[in-house]
Amino acid sequence: MTAPSEDTSLLRHVVLDFMQMDSFAKDPFVVVRGEGVRVTDATGKTYIDGLSGVFVVALGHGNQRVIRAITEQMQRLSFAPPLHGTNDRALELAQLLFQFAPPKYNTVKFLSGGSEATEAAMKLTKQYQQQSGHPRRYKFIAKYGAYHGATAGALSATGGWERKSVFEPLVPGFIHVHPPYCYRCPYDKTYPSCGITCARIVERTIESEDPETVAGVIMEPISISSAGFVVPPREFFAILRAATAKHGINLIFDEIICGFGRLGETFGAVYYGVSPEIIACGKGMSSGYAPLAAILIADHVQEAFYGATEERKEFHHGHTYGGNPLACAAGVAVLSQIMEENLVANARTLGAYLRGHLEEIAERYPIIGDVRGAGLLQGVEFVKDRANREPFPASVKPGKLVERLAKERGLLARTGNEFLAFAPPLVSTKADIDDICAITDECLAIAQKQLQS
Ligand SMILES: Cc1ncc(COP(=O)(O)O)c(C=O)c1O
């Protein structure tokens, strides 16, 4: 019998994310094993996981501490319904999270994935506004190019048409603004003389919409998706925070990628020095050992949800697997290790090391126009002409070319058509970064020749 990983007719019938299964079946990628920062596919080929799965596997693969924690929990209790109560492991994780998060966040709702978290953040915001005397507030402002998830509300906030136009009309009330993308400023300005126009425009959008109708603004601290890799300037979120606070609008940070040390700080909110009302987080929270996500709620927002039972102020939202004991056991083990081993600081120092490598590489390859990122999320943008930032024609897709070359050489990365980025596990070493950069260098030499011939 054909092995499942080689059975083309089987592979065509397993629907993967945003993927043409006909092409996938002809060139499948089936992962069978992981150890540390490396994974092995069904053909026996090993890859450096330069992307932590997909911004998830912060502690690397095969982490025995996490595996032990889940196994022990499974022996004791595998499921407890959040409709009737909670479980001791969920409470332990809550306690740890409040130590790890900035001081104002002392309330958590556990969920199982990023889309659940962004949906919950927006629903909580709507309910908060209603029971805080602002029943007309239902609109959300988000960015073009952002990705907030695949479910209807999260997709409505998402800014790229590629993943949503087929499902439109979606949830009403979502307004999009152009992203704070300094390398290709949507307003044709230059940082810092621009006066941070991108943030001022969000402020003006709020005012133009009638602030009494705007419930929240949702943004990723740093966004990275197939639609682009955007690292906002430092001032962007300070201006946005002031504008949203002035009008009583909730600021929601979608930290599904940026949270749990990825940017070299505990959360992107800390990296940018602002306090949103809600932090949505997931991915690295369980390092991929179980589906786990959460929203962290600022104290002043949570206050609006306490009251007598008959007032019905409780958050009207829930999922069967929220706070699942196995997922929370994974979360406790992961967060304990992140804190005990100071992996946030490791992301900062190792990120600087990766950035230095990429900057040195960029000097040798004129097809690299920009190097950007924060902590252990670093990448480059490709250009046809570095001097005037002219991009390659849309049909060329240099990022995809380098992704293919890297995969052939045993390196996994995140790419868009015009960028290449790395987000290796927080437990990576300098030697791992050296390996990632050596392969990248080799790929760029080939890509540069091909693209400029
Ligand atoms: C910034 C961001 N928000 C939300 C999501 C949705 O998360 P999930 O795929 O776990 O539903 C993602 C997924 O990649 C993401 O990157």
The ligand as an ORCA input file, in Angstrom:
! r2SCAN-3c Opt
* xyz 0 1
  C      -1.659     38.412     13.672
  C      -2.564     37.216     13.610
  N      -3.796     37.298     14.142
  C      -4.653     36.261     14.120
  C      -4.304     35.075     13.533
  C      -5.273     33.928     13.509
  O      -4.806     32.909     14.316
  P      -5.290     31.397     14.117
  O      -4.740     30.955     12.803
  O      -4.680     30.692     15.289
  O      -6.773     31.405     14.157
  C      -3.033     34.941     12.972
  C      -2.626     33.673     12.322
  O      -1.624     33.559     11.701
  C      -2.142     36.044     13.001
  O      -0.924     35.967     12.461
*
